[in-house]
Amino acid sequence: KGAMTNLSTTLALECACAGLSLALRKGDTTIAFTTATPRSSDILPTELQNLMQQACVEVSDIDHILVTTGPGSFT
C-alpha cells in the first residue's frame, strides 16, 4: 500500500524464538503482546485477534506486516 507513514497501520510478528511477540502500530499508538510460553504458535491466532480487537483494526486496515524469518522453532 505504499511507504510507511505516521498514518500507516503496521503489524509486527516475532515468532522465531520459543516465545511470541506481537505489536500493532496504528498511527502514533503501539499495542504489544509478549510471552515466553513454549509452543507459542498454539496461541498465535487468538492473541493476534485480541491485539487487533484492542486496536480496533481489521485485517484490511493493515498496511505493512513485519516478520522475523528465523531460524527458529516456529519458522
SVG drawing of the C-alpha trace seen along z (x, -y; Angstrom):
<svg xmlns="http://www.w3.org/2000/svg" viewBox="-12 -10 30 36">
<polyline fill="none" stroke="black" stroke-width="0.4" points="0.0,0.0 3.0,-2.3 5.6,-3.8 5.3,-3.6 4.0,-6.8 2.6,-8.0 -0.8,-7.1 0.1,-3.6 -1.0,-0.5 1.8,2.0 1.7,5.5 5.0,7.0 5.3,10.7 8.3,12.2 7.8,15.9 11.2,17.4 12.1,17.9 10.4,20.1 8.1,17.2 5.9,14.9 5.9,11.2 3.3,9.2 3.0,5.5 0.5,3.4 1.2,-0.2 -1.7,-2.4 -0.6,-6.0 1.3,-7.0 -0.1,-4.3 1.5,-0.9 -0.1,2.1 2.1,5.2 1.8,8.7 4.8,10.8 5.0,14.3 7.8,16.8 5.3,19.6 6.6,22.7 4.7,23.7 3.5,20.1 2.3,21.0 -0.7,22.5 -1.7,19.1 -0.8,17.0 -4.2,16.8 -6.0,16.0 -3.5,13.4 -3.4,11.8 -7.1,11.5 -7.1,10.0 -4.4,7.4 -6.4,6.4 -9.6,6.0 -7.8,3.8 -6.6,1.6 -9.9,1.6 -8.1,2.8 -9.4,5.1 -7.1,7.2 -7.9,4.8 -6.6,1.9 -3.1,3.3 -0.7,1.5 2.5,3.4 3.5,6.7 6.9,7.2 8.1,10.7 11.3,12.4 12.5,15.1 14.3,17.5 15.8,19.8 13.6,20.8 11.1,23.1 8.1,21.6 9.5,20.5"/>
</svg>
